[in-house]
Amino acid sequence: MMRTIEINLEAIAANYETLKKLTEAKVMAIVKADAFGHGMIEVSKKLESIGVDMLATADLEEAQNIRAAGIASPLLAWLHGEGADFESAIKNDIQIGFSSVAGLEQVAAAARKISSVAKLHLKVDTGLGRNGATLAEWPSVIGKAIELRNQGLVELVGVFSHLSGTSEKDDMVQLAEFETAVEAARKLGAEFEYRHLAASAATLNYKNTHLDMVRVGIALYGLDPNPETVAASFGLIPAMRVSAEVVSVKQVPAGHGVSYGYLHKTSEPTTLALVPFGYAEGLPRIATGKARVLLNGKRYLLSSRIAMDQFVLDVGNDKVSIGDEVVIFGDAKKGEPTAEELADASETINYEIVTRIGGRAKRVFK
Ligand SMILES: *Cc1c(COP(=O)(O)O)cnc(C)c1O
C-alpha cells in the first residue's frame, strides 16, 4: 500500500492491562474522536473482548455508532448539543454525562417518555472552565438529580470532573474542590457508584486522584500525556505506526529546486525520493524543515515544502528504490521517529498528530 496507518490492537489491549495494574480503580477507556484516530469500532471491540470496565466518547453520536456495531460494554458520553437524542441514548443503555438543571430535565423527560431510567454521571467544574456545574450551581443540580432519582427517572451512576494539568499544585486544588463537591452532594443525599477525575496524566502521576475510576485516552494508545510523563517508562506501547512507500526516485544535478517555494535546492548531484504522504493525510505543513522520517534505517529531514499529497526527500548518494518504506512515526524502541517528535516539529502535541492523521491513508489493523 502506498500509505499505511498500522494500528496495533494488541498494543492497545496490552496498554489497557498495564493501566489496570497501575491502579485499583476501574479503568474507563476513552475512544472519542475515532479512538484518537486509531479506529473507534475496532478499538472498542478489542477492548470489549478483554472485558473493559467502561468505554466513553464525547458525543452521543459516537456512542450510538459503538452500540450500532453490537458493542455492549458500559458506555458514557458527555458532550451534548441542542436537540441531542437522549431517548435513543437511554434505549441503547448509553450513560449520560450532564451538569445542568435544564439538561437533567431534558434527560428525565426522555426517560419518562419511554418509561425507562437514564444512567447519569454529573459533572462539576473544579476549575477547568469547560462543561460541569460551577460550585455555585452544584447544590441545585444535585437537588434536581435527587428529585429525579426519587421519581425513578434517573440513576446516579457517576460524579466527575476534569483536571487542567497546569501543575501538580493546580491539580491538587482541583482534587480538593472535587472532594468537597462530592461530600456536599452526599450530605444532600446523592451517592454515586463512581467518582472519576483522572485522565492519563494524573493516572500515571498522581495515585491520589484515581478515586473509583480513571479515564484514560492517550496512554491507552501508548503515547505521552505530556512531555514530563513518558508512556514508554510505564511499559506502554505506541499503537499507531504511519508509513508510506517511495513512489519515484530520480537523479538531479546540483542547484535543482525541490518542491514549492524552493525552500530546498540541491547542493550537489543527488537523488530525490518522492513520498506520497501530504498535509491532506494530516502531516502538518508546518513540520517542513523540522521533522525527520526513517528510510532504510536512516533519518532524513523534510527539508523541502510538505505538499498536499506528497513530500520529497533529498537522499544524497544513498541507495533508495521505489517501494522502500518511509516511516513517518512509530515506536522509539524500534528506532522510529515518534508522534511526539512530529508534534514537536509541528508546534503541537501528539494528541493532535494522531487524531488528524488520515486523509487517503488507510488503517490496517493487526
Ligand atoms: C479526552 C478526555 C479524557 C482523556 O484524556 P487523556 O489525556 O487522553 O487521557 C478524559 N476525560 C475527559 C473529560 C476528556 O475530555
The ligand as an SDF file (V2000), in Angstrom:
LIG
                    3D

 15 15  0  0  0  0  0  0  0  0999 V2000
  -10.4750   13.4180   26.3250 C   0  0  0  0  0  0  0  0  0  0  0  0
  -10.8070   13.2840   27.7600 C   0  0  0  0  0  0  0  0  0  0  0  0
  -10.1300   12.3490   28.5720 C   0  0  0  0  0  0  0  0  0  0  0  0
   -8.9250   11.5710   28.1090 C   0  0  0  0  0  0  0  0  0  0  0  0
   -7.7890   12.3840   28.2620 O   0  0  0  0  0  0  0  0  0  0  0  0
   -6.3070   11.7770   28.0630 P   0  0  0  0  0  0  0  0  0  0  0  0
   -5.4210   12.8880   28.4560 O   0  0  0  0  0  0  0  0  0  0  0  0
   -6.2230   11.4500   26.6190 O   0  0  0  0  0  0  0  0  0  0  0  0
   -6.2190   10.5850   28.9160 O   0  0  0  0  0  0  0  0  0  0  0  0
  -10.5830   12.1720   29.8710 C   0  0  0  0  0  0  0  0  0  0  0  0
  -11.6230   12.8820   30.3500 N   0  0  0  0  0  0  0  0  0  0  0  0
  -12.2670   13.8190   29.6190 C   0  0  0  0  0  0  0  0  0  0  0  0
  -13.3930   14.5780   30.2180 C   0  0  0  0  0  0  0  0  0  0  0  0
  -11.8670   14.0650   28.3080 C   0  0  0  0  0  0  0  0  0  0  0  0
  -12.4940   15.0070   27.5810 O   0  0  0  0  0  0  0  0  0  0  0  0
  1  2  1  0
  2  3  1  0
  2 14  2  0
  3  4  1  0
  3 10  2  0
  4  5  1  0
  5  6  1  0
  6  7  2  0
  6  8  1  0
  6  9  1  0
 10 11  1  0
 11 12  2  0
 12 13  1  0
 12 14  1  0
 14 15  1  0
M  END
$$$$
